[in-house]
Amino acid sequence: MAASPRLILASGSPRRSDLLREAGFSFETIKPEVEEIEDDAVPVHDLTAMNARLKADAVARDRDREDAVVLAADTLVLLGDTVLGKPTDRPDAARMLAELNGRTHQVFTAVAIVRRSHELVCELSVATEVVFKNLTDREMAEYHDRIDPMDKAGAYGAQDHGELIVEKMSGSMTNVIGLPMDEVVAALAAWFGITPET
């Protein structure tokens, strides 16, 4: 039986690494050196897909990685018609949390998995609906005191004291964290013959 190809996670996100590791995968991590596309005119579904593919291609393009399977993802929060990415500073993070407060929003994650040597590309997208609790200004400030909101779309993390802010969630929680694991596990096995080692 042929050995499984090398798996590379094209991401600097510790949360995505944790999710893959907890699922039992063996992989390398390489942070893609790309400038993500930001365009309010592009629907969030398309924008996340474009950025996920951009990251995957950037890492897979290296000759030493052409036979590897490169997995990349991009996550954005959609509140009504407004796209929320990562905050630029603490006041921006506070503004985002205040906008989400007591409301329902969607979290979109697009995943691109590329194996250049075999010209294989698998792309998928998952959406999860999240309802926030009605929080006081003090509760929102205390939540941000407990976590680092700066590297999180929407300035919050479901895995970081999410019980303090989230009323309910419909769909994949790992998607909200940054990688829809049910879909990723199935795609890696079906398309690339990669399965968890444990």
PyMOL commands that set and color helices and strands:
alter all, ss='L'
color gray80, all
select helices_A, chain A and resi 14-22+44-60+63-65+90-100+116-118+137-146+149-151+153-155+162-164+173-177+181-192
alter helices_A, ss='H'
color red, helices_A
select strands_A, chain A and resi 7-9+28-29+69-79+82-84+104-115+120-132+166-170
alter strands_A, ss='S'
color yellow, strands_A
deselect
rebuild
show_as cartoon
